[in-house]
Amino acid sequence: MDTQTLIERVALVKSKREELLILLEQPNLGSLRIDVNQALEEMDDLLDEFKRTFPTEIN
C-alpha cells in the first residue's frame, strides 16, 4: 500500500470518530457503551501512532 492511500484511509477513520462520540451520548446504549469507549481508545491510540510515524501527513 502506498503512503497516499494509507493517509486517505486514516483520514477516513479519523472522520468516523465523531460518529462514535455521538453514539456514546445516546442514553439507551447500555452495555455497548463499554465497546464504544474501547473503540474510541483504540482509534485514538492508532491515530497517535500514525502521527508519530508520519508527523506531517495528517492533522
C-alpha positions in Angstrom: 0.0 0.0 0.0 1.4 3.4 -0.9 1.7 6.2 1.5 -1.0 8.4 -0.1 -3.6 5.5 0.1 -2.7 4.9 3.8 -3.1 8.7 4.5 -6.5 8.7 2.8 -7.7 5.7 4.8 -6.5 7.0 8.1 -8.3 10.3 7.3 -11.5 8.4 6.7 -11.1 6.6 10.0 -10.4 9.8 11.8 -13.6 11.3 10.3 -15.7 8.5 11.8 -14.5 9.3 15.3 -17.1 12.0 15.6 -19.9 9.4 14.9 -18.6 7.3 17.8 -18.8 10.3 20.1 -22.4 11.0 19.1 -23.2 7.3 19.6 -21.6 7.5 23.1 -24.1 10.3 24.1 -27.1 8.0 23.5 -28.8 7.3 26.8 -30.1 3.8 25.8 -26.7 2.4 24.8 -26.5 0.0 27.8 -23.5 -2.3 27.8 -22.5 -1.2 24.3 -21.1 1.9 25.9 -18.1 -0.2 27.0 -17.5 -1.3 23.4 -17.8 2.3 22.1 -15.4 3.6 24.7 -12.9 0.8 23.8 -13.3 1.6 20.1 -12.5 5.3 20.8 -9.5 4.4 22.9 -8.1 2.1 20.2 -8.8 4.6 17.5 -7.0 7.3 19.4 -4.0 5.0 20.0 -3.8 4.2 16.3 -4.1 7.8 15.3 -1.4 8.8 17.7 0.9 6.1 16.4 0.2 7.2 12.8 1.1 10.8 13.7 4.4 9.6 15.3 5.2 7.6 12.2 4.1 10.2 9.6 4.2 13.5 11.6 3.4 15.9 8.8 1.0 13.8 6.8 -2.3 14.2 8.8 -3.6 16.7 11.4 
